[in-house]
């Protein structure tokens, strides 16, 4: 297995987090999508705040 470099960039844990975020984004519609983007961009918004938001 000489492709250890490629796997190092995308670790199983990171992939799981990304998949969870994408799934959560679809559940929370566009509002959750913006929240996740802001959270990953500036760490200003936390997932807990996203849950407090009600439709």
mmCIF file as Biopython writes it, N, C-alpha, C and O atoms, coordinates in Angstrom:
data_model
#
loop_
_atom_site.group_PDB
_atom_site.id
_atom_site.type_symbol
_atom_site.label_atom_id
_atom_site.label_alt_id
_atom_site.label_comp_id
_atom_site.label_asym_id
_atom_site.label_entity_id
_atom_site.label_seq_id
_atom_site.pdbx_PDB_ins_code
_atom_site.Cartn_x
_atom_site.Cartn_y
_atom_site.Cartn_z
_atom_site.occupancy
_atom_site.B_iso_or_equiv
_atom_site.auth_seq_id
_atom_site.auth_asym_id
_atom_site.pdbx_PDB_model_num
ATOM 1   N N  . UNK A ? 1  ? 0.848   -1.198 0.000  1.0 0.0 1  A 1 
ATOM 2   C CA . UNK A ? 1  ? 0.000   0.000  0.000  1.0 0.0 1  A 1 
ATOM 3   C C  . UNK A ? 1  ? 0.882   1.247  0.000  1.0 0.0 1  A 1 
ATOM 4   O O  . UNK A ? 1  ? 1.385   1.666  1.042  1.0 0.0 1  A 1 
ATOM 5   N N  . UNK A ? 2  ? 1.059   1.823  -1.167 1.0 0.0 2  A 1 
ATOM 6   C CA . UNK A ? 2  ? 1.893   3.016  -1.277 1.0 0.0 2  A 1 
ATOM 7   C C  . UNK A ? 2  ? 1.038   4.278  -1.312 1.0 0.0 2  A 1 
ATOM 8   O O  . UNK A ? 2  ? 1.566   5.380  -1.458 1.0 0.0 2  A 1 
ATOM 9   N N  . UNK A ? 3  ? -0.286  4.125  -1.179 1.0 0.0 3  A 1 
ATOM 10  C CA . UNK A ? 3  ? -1.182  5.285  -1.229 1.0 0.0 3  A 1 
ATOM 11  C C  . UNK A ? 3  ? -1.494  5.782  0.182  1.0 0.0 3  A 1 
ATOM 12  O O  . UNK A ? 3  ? -2.585  6.292  0.439  1.0 0.0 3  A 1 
ATOM 13  N N  . UNK A ? 4  ? -0.531  5.630  1.097  1.0 0.0 4  A 1 
ATOM 14  C CA . UNK A ? 4  ? -0.754  6.086  2.469  1.0 0.0 4  A 1 
ATOM 15  C C  . UNK A ? 4  ? -0.840  7.608  2.515  1.0 0.0 4  A 1 
ATOM 16  O O  . UNK A ? 4  ? -1.490  8.170  3.396  1.0 0.0 4  A 1 
ATOM 17  N N  . UNK A ? 5  ? -0.186  8.275  1.567  1.0 0.0 5  A 1 
ATOM 18  C CA . UNK A ? 5  ? -0.221  9.744  1.547  1.0 0.0 5  A 1 
ATOM 19  C C  . UNK A ? 5  ? -1.641  10.242 1.286  1.0 0.0 5  A 1 
ATOM 20  O O  . UNK A ? 5  ? -2.119  11.143 1.976  1.0 0.0 5  A 1 
ATOM 21  N N  . UNK A ? 6  ? -2.317  9.661  0.295  1.0 0.0 6  A 1 
ATOM 22  C CA . UNK A ? 6  ? -3.678  10.096 -0.028 1.0 0.0 6  A 1 
ATOM 23  C C  . UNK A ? 6  ? -4.615  9.875  1.143  1.0 0.0 6  A 1 
ATOM 24  O O  . UNK A ? 6  ? -5.473  10.715 1.415  1.0 0.0 6  A 1 
ATOM 25  N N  . UNK A ? 7  ? -4.466  8.757  1.839  1.0 0.0 7  A 1 
ATOM 26  C CA . UNK A ? 7  ? -5.338  8.465  2.971  1.0 0.0 7  A 1 
ATOM 27  C C  . UNK A ? 7  ? -5.034  9.389  4.144  1.0 0.0 7  A 1 
ATOM 28  O O  . UNK A ? 7  ? -5.911  9.675  4.960  1.0 0.0 7  A 1 
ATOM 29  N N  . UNK A ? 8  ? -3.789  9.856  4.225  1.0 0.0 8  A 1 
ATOM 30  C CA . UNK A ? 8  ? -3.407  10.748 5.321  1.0 0.0 8  A 1 
ATOM 31  C C  . UNK A ? 8  ? -4.157  12.073 5.209  1.0 0.0 8  A 1 
ATOM 32  O O  . UNK A ? 8  ? -4.513  12.680 6.220  1.0 0.0 8  A 1 
ATOM 33  N N  . UNK A ? 9  ? -4.394  12.519 3.971  1.0 0.0 9  A 1 
ATOM 34  C CA . UNK A ? 9  ? -5.100  13.789 3.778  1.0 0.0 9  A 1 
ATOM 35  C C  . UNK A ? 9  ? -6.547  13.671 4.236  1.0 0.0 9  A 1 
ATOM 36  O O  . UNK A ? 9  ? -7.073  14.571 4.890  1.0 0.0 9  A 1 
ATOM 37  N N  . UNK A ? 10 ? -7.189  12.552 3.890  1.0 0.0 10 A 1 
ATOM 38  C CA . UNK A ? 10 ? -8.591  12.349 4.288  1.0 0.0 10 A 1 
ATOM 39  C C  . UNK A ? 10 ? -8.672  11.182 5.263  1.0 0.0 10 A 1 
ATOM 40  O O  . UNK A ? 10 ? -8.808  10.027 4.862  1.0 0.0 10 A 1 
ATOM 41  N N  . UNK A ? 11 ? -8.586  11.499 6.532  1.0 0.0 11 A 1 
ATOM 42  C CA . UNK A ? 11 ? -8.631  10.448 7.546  1.0 0.0 11 A 1 
ATOM 43  C C  . UNK A ? 11 ? -10.063 9.964  7.739  1.0 0.0 11 A 1 
ATOM 44  O O  . UNK A ? 11 ? -10.999 10.736 7.530  1.0 0.0 11 A 1 
ATOM 45  N N  . UNK A ? 12 ? -10.256 8.723  8.126  1.0 0.0 12 A 1 
ATOM 46  C CA . UNK A ? 12 ? -11.606 8.165  8.325  1.0 0.0 12 A 1 
ATOM 47  C C  . UNK A ? 12 ? -12.436 9.032  9.269  1.0 0.0 12 A 1 
ATOM 48  O O  . UNK A ? 12 ? -13.628 9.237  9.041  1.0 0.0 12 A 1 
ATOM 49  N N  . UNK A ? 13 ? -11.802 9.544  10.336 1.0 0.0 13 A 1 
ATOM 50  C CA . UNK A ? 13 ? -12.529 10.376 11.300 1.0 0.0 13 A 1 
ATOM 51  C C  . UNK A ? 13 ? -13.020 11.653 10.634 1.0 0.0 13 A 1 
ATOM 52  O O  . UNK A ? 13 ? -14.181 12.030 10.791 1.0 0.0 13 A 1 
ATOM 53  N N  . UNK A ? 14 ? -12.139 12.322 9.891  1.0 0.0 14 A 1 
ATOM 54  C CA . UNK A ? 14 ? -12.521 13.566 9.219  1.0 0.0 14 A 1 
ATOM 55  C C  . UNK A ? 14 ? -13.626 13.300 8.203  1.0 0.0 14 A 1 
ATOM 56  O O  . UNK A ? 14 ? -14.568 14.084 8.084  1.0 0.0 14 A 1 
ATOM 57  N N  . UNK A ? 15 ? -13.509 12.193 7.469  1.0 0.0 15 A 1 
ATOM 58  C CA . UNK A ? 15 ? -14.548 11.847 6.494  1.0 0.0 15 A 1 
ATOM 59  C C  . UNK A ? 15 ? -15.885 11.646 7.196  1.0 0.0 15 A 1 
ATOM 60  O O  . UNK A ? 15 ? -16.921 12.090 6.701  1.0 0.0 15 A 1 
ATOM 61  N N  . UNK A ? 16 ? -15.863 10.986 8.335  1.0 0.0 16 A 1 
ATOM 62  C CA . UNK A ? 16 ? -17.104 10.752 9.083  1.0 0.0 16 A 1 
ATOM 63  C C  . UNK A ? 16 ? -17.722 12.077 9.512  1.0 0.0 16 A 1 
ATOM 64  O O  . UNK A ? 16 ? -18.937 12.258 9.424  1.0 0.0 16 A 1 
ATOM 65  N N  . UNK A ? 17 ? -16.883 13.007 9.978  1.0 0.0 17 A 1 
ATOM 66  C CA . UNK A ? 17 ? -17.385 14.317 10.414 1.0 0.0 17 A 1 
ATOM 67  C C  . UNK A ? 17 ? -18.020 15.054 9.248  1.0 0.0 17 A 1 
ATOM 68  O O  . UNK A ? 17 ? -19.092 15.643 9.387  1.0 0.0 17 A 1 
ATOM 69  N N  . UNK A ? 18 ? -17.355 15.021 8.094  1.0 0.0 18 A 1 
ATOM 70  C CA . UNK A ? 18 ? -17.888 15.710 6.911  1.0 0.0 18 A 1 
ATOM 71  C C  . UNK A ? 18 ? -19.226 15.103 6.501  1.0 0.0 18 A 1 
ATOM 72  O O  . UNK A ? 18 ? -20.172 15.824 6.185  1.0 0.0 18 A 1 
ATOM 73  N N  . UNK A ? 19 ? -19.297 13.772 6.510  1.0 0.0 19 A 1 
ATOM 74  C CA . UNK A ? 19 ? -20.549 13.108 6.133  1.0 0.0 19 A 1 
ATOM 75  C C  . UNK A ? 19 ? -21.660 13.464 7.120  1.0 0.0 19 A 1 
ATOM 76  O O  . UNK A ? 19 ? -22.800 13.698 6.717  1.0 0.0 19 A 1 
ATOM 77  N N  . UNK A ? 20 ? -21.328 13.506 8.410  1.0 0.0 20 A 1 
ATOM 78  C CA . UNK A ? 20 ? -22.324 13.864 9.419  1.0 0.0 20 A 1 
ATOM 79  C C  . UNK A ? 20 ? -22.818 15.288 9.205  1.0 0.0 20 A 1 
ATOM 80  O O  . UNK A ? 20 ? -24.013 15.562 9.318  1.0 0.0 20 A 1 
ATOM 81  N N  . UNK A ? 21 ? -21.882 16.200 8.893  1.0 0.0 21 A 1 
ATOM 82  C CA . UNK A ? 21 ? -22.262 17.593 8.657  1.0 0.0 21 A 1 
ATOM 83  C C  . UNK A ? 21 ? -23.172 17.698 7.442  1.0 0.0 21 A 1 
ATOM 84  O O  . UNK A ? 21 ? -24.170 18.417 7.468  1.0 0.0 21 A 1 
ATOM 85  N N  . UNK A ? 22 ? -22.824 16.974 6.368  1.0 0.0 22 A 1 
ATOM 86  C CA . UNK A ? 22 ? -23.652 17.030 5.164  1.0 0.0 22 A 1 
ATOM 87  C C  . UNK A ? 22 ? -25.051 16.487 5.451  1.0 0.0 22 A 1 
ATOM 88  O O  . UNK A ? 22 ? -26.048 17.065 5.018  1.0 0.0 22 A 1 
ATOM 89  N N  . UNK A ? 23 ? -25.119 15.368 6.187  1.0 0.0 23 A 1 
ATOM 90  C CA . UNK A ? 23 ? -26.422 14.786 6.524  1.0 0.0 23 A 1 
ATOM 91  C C  . UNK A ? 23 ? -27.215 15.743 7.410  1.0 0.0 23 A 1 
ATOM 92  O O  . UNK A ? 23 ? -28.412 15.941 7.201  1.0 0.0 23 A 1 
ATOM 93  N N  . UNK A ? 24 ? -26.550 16.331 8.392  1.0 0.0 24 A 1 
ATOM 94  C CA . UNK A ? 24 ? -27.215 17.274 9.293  1.0 0.0 24 A 1 
ATOM 95  C C  . UNK A ? 24 ? -27.675 18.501 8.519  1.0 0.0 24 A 1 
ATOM 96  O O  . UNK A ? 24 ? -28.727 19.069 8.813  1.0 0.0 24 A 1 
ATOM 97  N N  . UNK A ? 25 ? -26.883 18.909 7.525  1.0 0.0 25 A 1 
ATOM 98  C CA . UNK A ? 25 ? -27.231 20.077 6.708  1.0 0.0 25 A 1 
ATOM 99  C C  . UNK A ? 25 ? -28.535 19.830 5.972  1.0 0.0 25 A 1 
ATOM 100 O O  . UNK A ? 25 ? -29.397 20.708 5.925  1.0 0.0 25 A 1 
ATOM 101 N N  . UNK A ? 26 ? -28.687 18.652 5.401  1.0 0.0 26 A 1 
ATOM 102 C CA . UNK A ? 26 ? -29.912 18.346 4.662  1.0 0.0 26 A 1 
ATOM 103 C C  . UNK A ? 26 ? -31.108 18.308 5.601  1.0 0.0 26 A 1 
ATOM 104 O O  . UNK A ? 26 ? -32.216 18.678 5.210  1.0 0.0 26 A 1 
ATOM 105 N N  . UNK A ? 27 ? -30.898 17.870 6.817  1.0 0.0 27 A 1 
ATOM 106 C CA . UNK A ? 27 ? -32.003 17.801 7.786  1.0 0.0 27 A 1 
ATOM 107 C C  . UNK A ? 27 ? -32.410 19.210 8.229  1.0 0.0 27 A 1 
ATOM 108 O O  . UNK A ? 27 ? -33.593 19.481 8.433  1.0 0.0 27 A 1 
ATOM 109 N N  . UNK A ? 28 ? -31.448 20.087 8.375  1.0 0.0 28 A 1 
ATOM 110 C CA . UNK A ? 28 ? -31.709 21.432 8.892  1.0 0.0 28 A 1 
ATOM 111 C C  . UNK A ? 28 ? -31.972 22.453 7.787  1.0 0.0 28 A 1 
ATOM 112 O O  . UNK A ? 28 ? -32.133 23.641 8.067  1.0 0.0 28 A 1 
ATOM 113 N N  . UNK A ? 29 ? -32.017 21.993 6.525  1.0 0.0 29 A 1 
ATOM 114 C CA . UNK A ? 29 ? -32.302 22.889 5.391  1.0 0.0 29 A 1 
ATOM 115 C C  . UNK A ? 29 ? -31.207 23.943 5.234  1.0 0.0 29 A 1 
ATOM 116 O O  . UNK A ? 29 ? -30.096 23.768 5.734  1.0 0.0 29 A 1 
ATOM 117 N N  . UNK A ? 30 ? -31.522 25.033 4.542  1.0 0.0 30 A 1 
ATOM 118 C CA . UNK A ? 30 ? -30.509 26.046 4.221  1.0 0.0 30 A 1 
ATOM 119 C C  . UNK A ? 30 ? -30.004 26.751 5.477  1.0 0.0 30 A 1 
ATOM 120 O O  . UNK A ? 30 ? -28.834 27.128 5.540  1.0 0.0 30 A 1 
ATOM 121 N N  . UNK A ? 31 ? -30.858 26.933 6.466  1.0 0.0 31 A 1 
ATOM 122 C CA . UNK A ? 31 ? -30.447 27.622 7.690  1.0 0.0 31 A 1 
ATOM 123 C C  . UNK A ? 31 ? -29.276 26.888 8.341  1.0 0.0 31 A 1 
ATOM 124 O O  . UNK A ? 31 ? -28.268 27.501 8.692  1.0 0.0 31 A 1 
ATOM 125 N N  . UNK A ? 32 ? -29.419 25.564 8.498  1.0 0.0 32 A 1 
ATOM 126 C CA . UNK A ? 32 ? -28.343 24.773 9.080  1.0 0.0 32 A 1 
ATOM 127 C C  . UNK A ? 32 ? -27.112 24.803 8.199  1.0 0.0 32 A 1 
ATOM 128 O O  . UNK A ? 32 ? -25.987 24.771 8.697  1.0 0.0 32 A 1 
ATOM 129 N N  . UNK A ? 33 ? -27.320 24.864 6.880  1.0 0.0 33 A 1 
ATOM 130 C CA . UNK A ? 33 ? -26.201 24.888 5.948  1.0 0.0 33 A 1 
ATOM 131 C C  . UNK A ? 33 ? -25.337 26.117 6.202  1.0 0.0 33 A 1 
ATOM 132 O O  . UNK A ? 33 ? -24.115 26.012 6.298  1.0 0.0 33 A 1 
ATOM 133 N N  . UNK A ? 34 ? -25.971 27.283 6.311  1.0 0.0 34 A 1 
ATOM 134 C CA . UNK A ? 34 ? -25.228 28.522 6.553  1.0 0.0 34 A 1 
ATOM 135 C C  . UNK A ? 34 ? -24.526 28.450 7.906  1.0 0.0 34 A 1 
ATOM 136 O O  . UNK A ? 34 ? -23.387 28.896 8.047  1.0 0.0 34 A 1 
ATOM 137 N N  . UNK A ? 35 ? -25.208 27.890 8.891  1.0 0.0 35 A 1 
ATOM 138 C CA . UNK A ? 35 ? -24.625 27.786 10.230 1.0 0.0 35 A 1 
ATOM 139 C C  . UNK A ? 35 ? -23.350 26.938 10.189 1.0 0.0 35 A 1 
ATOM 140 O O  . UNK A ? 35 ? -22.335 27.296 10.786 1.0 0.0 35 A 1 
ATOM 141 N N  . UNK A ? 36 ? -23.418 25.806 9.473  1.0 0.0 36 A 1 
ATOM 142 C CA . UNK A ? 36 ? -22.257 24.929 9.394  1.0 0.0 36 A 1 
ATOM 143 C C  . UNK A ? 36 ? -21.112 25.617 8.682  1.0 0.0 36 A 1 
ATOM 144 O O  . UNK A ? 36 ? -19.959 25.501 9.096  1.0 0.0 36 A 1 
ATOM 145 N N  . UNK A ? 37 ? -21.427 26.346 7.594  1.0 0.0 37 A 1 
ATOM 146 C CA . UNK A ? 37 ? -20.368 27.050 6.855  1.0 0.0 37 A 1 
ATOM 147 C C  . UNK A ? 37 ? -19.706 28.092 7.742  1.0 0.0 37 A 1 
ATOM 148 O O  . UNK A ? 37 ? -18.481 28.205 7.759  1.0 0.0 37 A 1 
ATOM 149 N N  . UNK A ? 38 ? -20.510 28.857 8.484  1.0 0.0 38 A 1 
ATOM 150 C CA . UNK A ? 38 ? -19.951 29.882 9.363  1.0 0.0 38 A 1 
ATOM 151 C C  . UNK A ? 38 ? -19.134 29.234 10.475 1.0 0.0 38 A 1 
ATOM 152 O O  . UNK A ? 38 ? -18.084 29.744 10.865 1.0 0.0 38 A 1 
ATOM 153 N N  . UNK A ? 39 ? -19.627 28.102 10.982 1.0 0.0 39 A 1 
ATOM 154 C CA . UNK A ? 39 ? -18.921 27.415 12.060 1.0 0.0 39 A 1 
ATOM 155 C C  . UNK A ? 39 ? -17.554 26.939 11.588 1.0 0.0 39 A 1 
ATOM 156 O O  . UNK A ? 39 ? -16.565 27.067 12.309 1.0 0.0 39 A 1 
ATOM 157 N N  . UNK A ? 40 ? -17.499 26.389 10.374 1.0 0.0 40 A 1 
ATOM 158 C CA . UNK A ? 40 ? -16.237 25.863 9.861  1.0 0.0 40 A 1 
ATOM 159 C C  . UNK A ? 40 ? -15.332 26.998 9.392  1.0 0.0 40 A 1 
ATOM 160 O O  . UNK A ? 40 ? -14.114 26.830 9.319  1.0 0.0 40 A 1 
ATOM 161 N N  . UNK A ? 41 ? -15.922 28.156 9.073  1.0 0.0 41 A 1 
ATOM 162 C CA . UNK A ? 41 ? -15.122 29.262 8.551  1.0 0.0 41 A 1 
ATOM 163 C C  . UNK A ? 41 ? -14.528 30.106 9.680  1.0 0.0 41 A 1 
ATOM 164 O O  . UNK A ? 41 ? -13.323 30.357 9.696  1.0 0.0 41 A 1 
ATOM 165 N N  . UNK A ? 42 ? -15.361 30.541 10.619 1.0 0.0 42 A 1 
ATOM 166 C CA . UNK A ? 42 ? -14.856 31.445 11.651 1.0 0.0 42 A 1 
ATOM 167 C C  . UNK A ? 42 ? -15.014 30.921 13.063 1.0 0.0 42 A 1 
ATOM 168 O O  . UNK A ? 42 ? -14.607 31.580 14.020 1.0 0.0 42 A 1 
ATOM 169 N N  . UNK A ? 43 ? -15.605 29.733 13.204 1.0 0.0 43 A 1 
ATOM 170 C CA . UNK A ? 43 ? -15.803 29.144 14.536 1.0 0.0 43 A 1 
ATOM 171 C C  . UNK A ? 43 ? -16.625 30.064 15.427 1.0 0.0 43 A 1 
ATOM 172 O O  . UNK A ? 43 ? -16.548 29.970 16.652 1.0 0.0 43 A 1 
ATOM 173 N N  . UNK A ? 44 ? -17.414 30.954 14.823 1.0 0.0 44 A 1 
ATOM 174 C CA . UNK A ? 44 ? -18.233 31.874 15.617 1.0 0.0 44 A 1 
ATOM 175 C C  . UNK A ? 44 ? -19.527 31.187 16.051 1.0 0.0 44 A 1 
ATOM 176 O O  . UNK A ? 44 ? -20.031 31.423 17.148 1.0 0.0 44 A 1 
ATOM 177 N N  . UNK A ? 45 ? -20.054 30.333 15.172 1.0 0.0 45 A 1 
ATOM 178 C CA . UNK A ? 45 ? -21.307 29.643 15.495 1.0 0.0 45 A 1 
ATOM 179 C C  . UNK A ? 45 ? -21.025 28.186 15.832 1.0 0.0 45 A 1 
ATOM 180 O O  . UNK A ? 45 ? -20.266 27.512 15.135 1.0 0.0 45 A 1 
ATOM 181 N N  . UNK A ? 46 ? -21.636 27.713 16.896 1.0 0.0 46 A 1 
ATOM 182 C CA . UNK A ? 46 ? -21.433 26.328 17.325 1.0 0.0 46 A 1 
ATOM 183 C C  . UNK A ? 46 ? -22.660 25.483 16.963 1.0 0.0 46 A 1 
ATOM 184 O O  . UNK A ? 46 ? -23.762 26.017 16.841 1.0 0.0 46 A 1 
ATOM 185 N N  . UNK A ? 47 ? -22.477 24.172 16.790 1.0 0.0 47 A 1 
ATOM 186 C CA . UNK A ? 47 ? -23.598 23.279 16.467 1.0 0.0 47 A 1 
ATOM 187 C C  . UNK A ? 47 ? -24.728 23.389 17.502 1.0 0.0 47 A 1 
ATOM 188 O O  . UNK A ? 47 ? -25.894 23.186 17.163 1.0 0.0 47 A 1 
ATOM 189 N N  . UNK A ? 48 ? -24.395 23.706 18.752 1.0 0.0 48 A 1 
ATOM 190 C CA . UNK A ? 48 ? -25.415 23.811 19.795 1.0 0.0 48 A 1 
ATOM 191 C C  . UNK A ? 48 ? -26.379 24.947 19.477 1.0 0.0 48 A 1 
ATOM 192 O O  . UNK A ? 48 ? -27.583 24.829 19.705 1.0 0.0 48 A 1 
ATOM 193 N N  . UNK A ? 49 ? -25.847 26.051 18.950 1.0 0.0 49 A 1 
ATOM 194 C CA . UNK A ? 49 ? -26.700 27.191 18.588 1.0 0.0 49 A 1 
ATOM 195 C C  . UNK A ? 49 ? -27.645 26.790 17.463 1.0 0.0 49 A 1 
ATOM 196 O O  . UNK A ? 49 ? -28.794 27.228 17.408 1.0 0.0 49 A 1 
ATOM 197 N N  . UNK A ? 50 ? -27.137 25.949 16.570 1.0 0.0 50 A 1 
ATOM 198 C CA . UNK A ? 50 ? -27.948 25.520 15.433 1.0 0.0 50 A 1 
ATOM 199 C C  . UNK A ? 50 ? -29.171 24.742 15.928 1.0 0.0 50 A 1 
ATOM 200 O O  . UNK A ? 50 ? -30.261 24.880 15.372 1.0 0.0 50 A 1 
ATOM 201 N N  . UNK A ? 51 ? -28.994 23.935 16.959 1.0 0.0 51 A 1 
ATOM 202 C CA . UNK A ? 51 ? -30.098 23.122 17.472 1.0 0.0 51 A 1 
ATOM 203 C C  . UNK A ? 51 ? -31.155 24.020 18.120 1.0 0.0 51 A 1 
ATOM 204 O O  . UNK A ? 51 ? -32.345 23.709 18.064 1.0 0.0 51 A 1 
ATOM 205 N N  . UNK A ? 52 ? -30.731 25.131 18.735 1.0 0.0 52 A 1 
ATOM 206 C CA . UNK A ? 52 ? -31.671 26.019 19.410 1.0 0.0 52 A 1 
ATOM 207 C C  . UNK A ? 52 ? -32.602 26.699 18.416 1.0 0.0 52 A 1 
ATOM 208 O O  . UNK A ? 52 ? -33.718 27.082 18.769 1.0 0.0 52 A 1 
ATOM 209 N N  . UNK A ? 53 ? -32.151 26.851 17.180 1.0 0.0 53 A 1 
ATOM 210 C CA . UNK A ? 53 ? -32.986 27.508 16.171 1.0 0.0 53 A 1 
ATOM 211 C C  . UNK A ? 53 ? -34.167 26.615 15.809 1.0 0.0 53 A 1 
ATOM 212 O O  . UNK A ? 53 ? -33.979 25.453 15.450 1.0 0.0 53 A 1 
ATOM 213 N N  . UNK A ? 54 ? -35.388 27.153 15.901 1.0 0.0 54 A 1 
ATOM 214 C CA . UNK A ? 54 ? -36.585 26.367 15.584 1.0 0.0 54 A 1 
ATOM 215 C C  . UNK A ? 54 ? -37.252 26.922 14.332 1.0 0.0 54 A 1 
ATOM 216 O O  . UNK A ? 54 ? -37.234 28.134 14.117 1.0 0.0 54 A 1 
ATOM 217 N N  . UNK A ? 55 ? -37.839 26.066 13.504 1.0 0.0 55 A 1 
ATOM 218 C CA . UNK A ? 55 ? -38.487 26.483 12.255 1.0 0.0 55 A 1 
ATOM 219 C C  . UNK A ? 55 ? -39.730 27.336 12.505 1.0 0.0 55 A 1 
ATOM 220 O O  . UNK A ? 55 ? -40.386 27.765 11.556 1.0 0.0 55 A 1 
#
